[in-house]
Amino acid sequence: MSVTLPQLSLYAGALLILFLTPGPVWLAMIARSMSGGFQAAWPLALGVALGDVLWPLVVFLGLNAVIATNVDFLIILRWAAGGILIFMGLAVIRYADKILTADSALTKPGKIAGFTAGFVAVTANPKASLFYIAFLPSFFELPSIGWIDIFLICLLSFLVPLMGNLILALFVEQIRKFLKSPIAVRRTNIVAGALLVLAGMVIPFT
């Protein structure tokens, strides 16, 4: 195993920041919880979590092949990753006041529909792909990553959004009140965006 506990902890923190940024999945979780309770919400949470596992695998298997033939690519990737994170952070801050709207595809009734919608929401989301492409090479040394490391990283990618969304479903009434407060949503987005910008500024020099 080449990854360290501090690296995994930082990565888990980054995943938590991403989760804490309010978005359509939040609203879908609330809508499903309000209509069918926890039983209606957990399939969506499971689909989102499994979708988040797919991206680390794609990044490791794809980028490792490129880095093996071009070592300088990793340096270029760090600067590109920093730029992507800064762009994402500024975008979150810029649209901090944007009213959240739920995607109707995410709120379709039924366990299979909920699971499928959650999985597709992550795998087809370009923001999710940019996040993982930017973050993973910056947190971990890809050429030295083994299968145990990949397992631990994928496990965190699965557990953080799953636990976050399940807790969201359990405390739906409190979160529903939170999302009705434009000031609270704005502050959350600004903090999350600022943390992404800060990470983007630090990554090229680490």
C-alpha positions as CSV (number, residue, x, y, z in Angstrom):
1,M,0.0,0.0,0.0
2,S,1.5,3.3,-1.1
3,V,-1.2,5.8,0.0
4,T,-1.0,7.3,3.4
5,L,-3.7,8.0,6.0
6,P,-3.2,11.8,5.7
7,Q,-3.7,11.5,1.9
8,L,-6.9,9.5,2.4
9,S,-8.1,11.9,5.0
10,L,-7.5,14.9,2.7
11,Y,-9.3,13.1,-0.1
12,A,-12.2,12.3,2.1
13,G,-12.4,16.0,3.1
14,A,-12.5,17.0,-0.6
15,L,-15.3,14.6,-1.2
16,L,-17.2,16.0,1.7
17,I,-16.7,19.6,0.3
18,L,-18.2,18.4,-3.0
19,F,-21.1,16.8,-1.2
20,L,-21.8,19.8,0.9
21,T,-22.4,22.0,-2.2
22,P,-26.2,22.0,-2.6
23,G,-27.4,20.7,-6.0
24,P,-30.1,18.8,-7.8
25,V,-29.3,15.6,-6.0
26,W,-30.0,17.2,-2.7
27,L,-33.4,18.3,-3.9
28,A,-34.1,14.9,-5.4
29,M,-33.2,13.2,-2.0
30,I,-35.6,15.6,-0.2
31,A,-38.4,15.1,-2.7
32,R,-38.1,11.3,-2.6
33,S,-37.9,11.3,1.2
34,M,-40.9,13.6,1.5
35,S,-43.0,11.4,-0.8
36,G,-41.9,7.9,0.2
37,G,-39.7,8.2,3.3
38,F,-36.3,6.7,3.7
39,Q,-37.2,3.6,1.7
40,A,-37.8,5.8,-1.4
41,A,-34.5,7.7,-0.9
42,W,-31.9,5.1,-0.3
43,P,-31.8,3.7,-3.9
44,L,-31.0,7.1,-5.2
45,A,-28.2,7.5,-2.6
46,L,-26.8,4.0,-3.6
47,G,-26.9,4.9,-7.3
48,V,-25.0,8.1,-6.7
49,A,-22.4,6.4,-4.5
50,L,-21.7,3.6,-7.1
51,G,-21.4,6.2,-9.8
52,D,-18.8,7.9,-7.7
53,V,-16.8,4.7,-7.6
54,L,-16.6,4.5,-11.4
55,W,-14.7,7.7,-11.9
56,P,-11.6,6.8,-9.8
57,L,-11.3,3.6,-11.8
58,V,-11.5,5.4,-15.1
59,V,-8.9,8.0,-14.0
60,F,-6.4,5.5,-12.6
61,L,-6.6,3.0,-15.5
62,G,-6.6,5.8,-18.2
63,L,-4.1,8.2,-16.8
64,N,-1.6,5.6,-15.7
65,A,-1.1,4.5,-19.3
66,V,-0.4,8.0,-20.4
67,I,1.9,8.8,-17.5
68,A,3.9,5.6,-18.2
69,T,4.8,6.9,-21.6
70,N,5.2,10.6,-20.7
71,V,6.5,11.5,-17.2
72,D,6.2,15.2,-17.9
73,F,2.5,14.8,-18.4
74,L,2.0,14.5,-14.6
75,I,3.5,18.0,-14.1
76,I,1.2,19.4,-16.8
77,L,-1.7,17.6,-15.3
78,R,-1.1,19.3,-11.9
79,W,-1.2,22.7,-13.4
80,A,-4.3,21.8,-15.4
81,A,-5.9,20.3,-12.3
82,G,-5.3,23.5,-10.4
83,G,-6.9,25.6,-13.1
84,I,-9.9,23.3,-13.3
85,L,-10.5,23.5,-9.5
86,I,-10.1,27.3,-9.5
87,F,-12.6,27.5,-12.4
88,M,-15.1,25.2,-10.6
89,G,-14.7,27.1,-7.3
90,L,-15.3,30.5,-9.0
91,A,-18.3,29.1,-10.8
92,V,-19.8,27.9,-7.5
93,I,-19.2,31.4,-6.0
94,R,-20.6,33.2,-9.0
95,Y,-23.8,31.2,-9.0
96,A,-24.1,31.0,-5.2
97,D,-27.5,32.7,-5.3
98,K,-28.9,30.5,-8.0
99,I,-32.2,28.9,-7.1
100,L,-31.9,25.1,-7.0
101,T,-34.2,23.1,-9.2
102,A,-34.6,19.3,-9.1
103,D,-34.2,17.3,-12.3
104,S,-37.5,15.4,-12.9
105,A,-35.5,12.3,-13.9
106,L,-34.1,12.1,-10.4
107,T,-37.5,12.1,-8.7
108,K,-39.2,9.4,-10.7
109,P,-40.9,6.9,-8.3
110,G,-39.6,3.4,-7.9
111,K,-36.4,1.9,-6.4
112,I,-34.9,0.9,-9.8
113,A,-35.7,4.3,-11.3
114,G,-34.1,6.0,-8.3
115,F,-31.0,3.9,-8.4
116,T,-30.6,4.4,-12.2
117,A,-31.2,8.1,-11.9
118,G,-28.5,8.5,-9.2
119,F,-26.0,6.4,-11.1
120,V,-26.5,8.3,-14.3
121,A,-26.5,11.7,-12.5
122,V,-22.9,11.1,-11.5
123,T,-21.5,9.2,-14.5
124,A,-23.0,11.6,-17.0
125,N,-22.1,14.8,-15.1
126,P,-19.1,16.6,-16.6
127,K,-18.5,18.4,-13.3
128,A,-18.0,15.1,-11.6
129,S,-15.6,13.9,-14.3
130,L,-13.6,17.2,-14.0
131,F,-13.5,16.9,-10.2
132,Y,-12.0,13.4,-10.2
133,I,-9.6,14.1,-13.1
134,A,-8.4,17.1,-11.3
135,F,-8.2,15.8,-7.8
136,L,-7.0,12.2,-7.9
137,P,-3.6,12.9,-9.7
138,S,-3.1,15.7,-7.3
139,F,-3.7,13.7,-4.1
140,F,-2.0,10.5,-5.1
141,E,1.1,9.4,-7.0
142,L,-0.5,7.5,-9.8
143,P,2.5,5.5,-11.0
144,S,2.9,3.9,-7.6
145,I,-0.8,3.2,-6.9
146,G,-1.6,-0.5,-6.4
147,W,-4.9,-2.3,-6.3
148,I,-5.2,-2.1,-2.5
149,D,-4.8,1.7,-2.8
150,I,-7.4,1.8,-5.6
151,F,-9.7,-0.2,-3.4
152,L,-9.4,2.2,-0.5
153,I,-9.8,5.3,-2.7
154,C,-12.9,3.7,-4.3
155,L,-14.2,2.8,-0.9
156,L,-14.0,6.4,0.3
157,S,-15.6,7.6,-3.0
158,F,-18.5,5.3,-2.2
159,L,-18.9,5.8,1.5
160,V,-18.7,9.7,1.7
161,P,-21.5,10.4,-0.7
162,L,-23.6,7.4,0.5
163,M,-23.4,8.4,4.1
164,G,-24.0,12.1,3.3
165,N,-27.1,11.4,1.2
166,L,-28.5,8.9,3.7
167,I,-28.1,11.4,6.6
168,L,-29.7,14.0,4.3
169,A,-32.7,11.7,3.8
170,L,-33.0,11.1,7.6
171,F,-33.0,14.8,8.4
172,V,-35.1,15.9,5.5
173,E,-37.2,18.4,7.3
174,Q,-34.2,20.3,8.7
175,I,-32.4,20.3,5.3
176,R,-35.6,21.3,3.5
177,K,-35.8,24.4,5.8
178,F,-32.1,25.1,5.0
179,L,-32.6,25.0,1.3
180,K,-35.5,27.5,1.6
181,S,-33.0,30.0,3.1
182,P,-31.2,31.8,0.2
183,I,-28.7,33.2,2.7
184,A,-27.7,29.8,4.0
185,V,-27.4,28.3,0.5
186,R,-25.3,31.3,-0.6
187,R,-23.0,31.0,2.3
188,T,-22.5,27.3,1.8
189,N,-21.7,27.8,-1.9
190,I,-19.3,30.6,-1.2
191,V,-17.4,28.6,1.4
192,A,-17.3,25.5,-0.8
193,G,-16.2,27.5,-3.9
194,A,-13.5,29.3,-1.9
195,L,-12.1,25.9,-0.7
196,L,-12.0,24.6,-4.2
197,V,-10.2,27.8,-5.4
198,L,-7.7,27.4,-2.5
199,A,-7.1,23.8,-3.4
200,G,-6.5,24.7,-7.0
201,M,-3.9,27.3,-6.0
202,V,-2.0,24.9,-3.8
203,I,-2.1,21.7,-6.0
204,P,0.5,22.8,-8.7
205,F,3.1,23.5,-6.0
206,T,2.7,20.2,-4.0
